[in-house]
Structure formats: structure tokens, C-alpha cells
Amino acid sequence: MSQVNYEHIPAINIYYHIFLMLTEEDNEPYFDKLLALLTKHAIQSPPEEAQALYGQAQNYCILKINSGQGDFMEKLFGIYKIVLENEIILNQGMLSVWDYKNIVTVGSRIGKFDWVEQFINDYKGKLPLDFQETAFSFNLARLFFSKKEYGKVIELLATVEYQDVFYLLDSKTMLLKTYFEMNEEEALYALLDSFKVLINRKKIVAPNYRTNYGNLIKHTKKLMNFRNGKKVDLPALLKSLETDSNVADLGWLKQKILELI
């Protein structure tokens, strides 16, 4: 594509690089240039516009991460730090519970444990009051899960009140993984059964989520059966998961299969 010079008009230059980032096959240089432009110009933009512009960069990172390019996790974390430090991510001084959760997830996955713990505590008061305690306890549990402090995970999840169905599903999933990691067989089998009942009865759980979480439950049972000496073809299961995206926490499940093979 022939290049047009928009260097003298920052706003057009930013949108031009977003376009190139989204359309060109070799697009990483345009992403890097976009970040430089955002750092120089977008911070001074109105908050809503700055949020939208940085959102484009965040979504690009997420696409790269989902395609297996794990190095973009660090880049996404860097973007989150910028929008936090400049209060771009805040709306009237408040932080969305979903942004709170996403930041904790990304920071924990790249091992920024001290930073994440400080963030969880510092930004608790900026969460909507109705969800404050739930989001705080859940995300602290997520941090402790990443640190393999499983006893603390169980304690914290016991205090979570589920005003939101997605927090409910994610909490059950984290508890499932915690019991599996601890090899708490009796507690895990009981949870798998109650979790299955929950997703089948809960009318507000959309069909695609029932499928995804149902598959996680089904495959986790297979792994427990394998641990107990039953015949399970783990290589075949792993191969089937390579083409099946309808499984909640697919990355964790594949990792556990690889550890058992």
C-alpha cells in the first residue's frame, strides 16, 4: 500500500495507523507506531475519545494473544498501566468491574504479583459500591490462584456474593481449578455435579455459555477419571480440543492434559 504522510495532523495520523494496523498483513510496525502516537497525542484528548483510541490498541493485543502470541500480554499490560496512570480508563472517577478484572487477569498471568495486589487494594474504592466487595474478593482470589496459594482462594471465594452471572460462573470455574490443583477429589466431584445443575437451571445463562462450561465440566471429569486409573485417551482428547473453541478455560484444560500425558 502506498504511504500517505499525515504526520502534520496527529488525529488523522492516529486513525490512519489504526486502519493500517487492522488491514495490513504485516501490521505489528503500525501497532508500535500507533502506541507512540497515542502516548504523544491521545493523552491530551477528551477522555471518551482517548478510551476509544486505546481500546483499539487493547483489542489488537487481545487478538494477538488469542492467536497464540503470548508476548502481547506484556504489551497489553503496558497499555493498561498507561490508561490507569492517566485516568483514561476511569469514567467520572470510577473503574468498571470488568476493567478491574481484566487488569488483574493480565497482570497475574505475567507474574506482576506485587503490582497487582497493590492495584486491587488501591482501586477497590473506585469500583461501583454495589459490586465493590464481590469484585475485590474475587480478584484477590484470582491473584492468589496465580500464586498457587490455593487455601486463600477457597477462603475468599466463600465470601463472594454473586450479583452478576459471569462473576458466578468465573468463581465456580476458579474453584473447580483450585480443587483440581489441590487434588481435592471429593470436593471437586461434588462441585462438578452442582456446577452442571447450575448451568442447566440458570435461565440467565445463555446457551453458548451452557455449552462452554458444560464441556469444561465434562473434560475435567475425564482428567479426574484418568488420575483414578480409568482408561482415558488423553492424546485424542487434546487433539479434539485443538479444533474446539467451545470450552471454557480451554488454555488451562490443555495445560493440565499435557501435564498428565
N, C-alpha and C positions, 0 to 999 in steps of 0.2 A: 504494500500500500504506500502511495506517495505521501510524504510527510508534509503537513502544513504547519507553519510556525505561528503559534498563538502565545508565545512566551510573554508578550507585552500585555495580554489580557488574562489575568490569573483565573477568573471564573471560567472562561471558555477553555483555558488550558487544562483545568481540573476535569471538566466534563469530557473534554476530548480524550484525556488519558483514561478516564473511566470507560469510555467507548472502546478504546484500543485494548484495554485490559480484558474486556468482556468478549471481544470479537476476534482478536488476533490469535493465531495458533501459538506463537512464541510470545506469551503475554506477561511473563514474570518481570521483564525490564520495565514494562508500563506500570505494573503494580508498585515496583520500587520507586519509580518516578512520581507516581500518584501520592505515595506516602510522604515524600519530600515536599510536594506541593501543598498537601494538607497541613503539614507541620508549619509551613511558612505562611499560608494564607487562610485556611479554614478555621483556625482557632479564633480569628477575629470575626468570623461570620456570625449571623444570628444563630442562636442555639439549635433551632429546628433544622436549619439548613446544614449546620455542621454535623448534627446527628446523622442526617441522611447521607452525607458525603462519607463520613467514617463508616457508616453502615455498609456502603458498597465495598469498602476495603475489608471489613469483617466477613461479609458474605463470601468474598473471593477466597479468603483464608479457609473458611469452613468447607467450601467446595474442594479445595486442595487437600485438606485433612481427610475428608470423606473419600478422596480418591487414593489415599494411602501415603500422602506426602506429610509425614509427621512433623517435619521441621517447621511447617507453617503454624504449629501450635505455639511455638515461641513467638512468632510474628504476631499472631492474634493476641497473645498475652501483652505484647508491647503496645498494641493499639488500645487495648482496654486500659492500660496504665495511663496513656495519653488522655483518653476521654474522661477518665476519673480525675486526674490531676487538674484538668482544665474545666471540670464540671460540665462537660458537654453531654455526658450521659444522664445527667440529672434533669428532672422535669419539676420546675418550681421547688428545687432543693430536695426532691425525693428521688429515690432509686427504685426502679422496678424490681419486684421479687425475682423475675426471670433473668434480668441482667445480673443481679446478685448471685444467683445460682450459676449462671454461665461463667462468670468470672472465677468463682470458687472452683468449678469443674476444670477450667483450663489451667489455672494456677496450680491446682493439686496434681494434675496429670504431668506437669513438667517439673514437679518437685519443689515448688516455691512455697514450702510449708509455713515458714515463719511469716512471710509476706501475707499469705492467705489468712492465717489466723488473725493477724493484725487487721486485715481488711474486714473480716467477718465481724469483729468487735467494733471497729471504727464506724462501719456503715449500718449497723443494726438500727440505730436511731433515725436513719434516713429512709427506712422502709415504711410502707403503709402500716398504720397501727394495728389493723385487724389481722395482718399476716406476719407481724414482726416476730413473735415468739416461735411460730411454726417455721418460718424461713431461717431464723437464727439456729434453732436446734437441728434442723435438717442439714443445713450446710456445714455446721460444725461436725455433725456425724459423717458427712461426706469427706471432710478433711481427715478425720480420724481413720476412716476406712482406707484412704490412700496411704496413711502412715502405718497401716496394719495394726492399729490399736483397737481391736475388734470389740473388746469388752465395753469400751466407751461408746462405740457405735450403738450397741444394743441398749445401753442406758439412755442415750439421747433420743433414739427413735421411740422409746416408750413414752416420751413426753410430748411427742408431736401430735397436734390436733389438725385434722385434715379438712381444711375449708375448701381445698382445691383437689380435684380428682387426679391431676397429674402429680402433685406432691404425694398423694396417697399411693399411686402406682410406683413412683420412684422410691418411696420409702419401703414399700414391700419388696421391691427389687433389691435394694441395698441390703435389707435384712436377709433375703434369700442368699445373696452372695456372701454375706458375713457368716451365716451358718455353714455354708459350704466350705469357706476358708478355714473355719474352726473345726470342721468335721463333726458338727453337732447334728448327728444323723436323725435322732428322734424329733428334734425341734424343726429341722429342715423339712422332713416329710410332712409334719403337721402343717407347716407354713405353706408348702406346695399345694396341699389339699384345700386349705382355706383361701389361698390366693386364687385358685381355679374357681371356687364357688363365687368369690368376689367379682371377678371379671365377667362371669356369666350372668350374675344377677344385677349388677350395677347398670341401670338403664342409661346412665350418662356416659358410660364407656363406649366409644364408637366402635363399630365392627372391626375396623382395621387394628385398633389397639387390642381388642379381644384376641385377634389372630396373633399379633406380635408377642403379647405377654403369654398367651396360651402356648406358643411354640417355645418360649423360654422355659416355662414350667415343664413341658414335655421333655425337652432335651436335658434339662438339669436332672430330671428323674433318671434318664438314661445314664448320665455320668455317675449318679449315686449307685445305680444298679451295677455298673462296672466296678466301682470301688468295692462292692459287696461280693464280687466274684462271679457275677452273672455275665453271660456272653453278650457283648455289645460290640458291634463293628465300628469302632471309633474312626478309623480312616475313612470309611464310607460316609459316616456322619459329617466329618469335617469337609469332605468333598461336596456333599449336598449343600452345606452352608455357604460354600463359595459362590453359589448362584442364587441363594435365597436371602433376600434382604428383609423378609417379613418376620424378623426375630428381634425382640427387644434385647438390648445389650449384647449384640452379636459379637463385638470385639472381645468382650470378657469371656463369652462362651467358647469361642475358638481358641483363646489362650489356654483355658482350662483343659480342653481336649488335647492340645499339643503337649501339655504338661503330663497328661496321663498316658499318651501313646508310648 
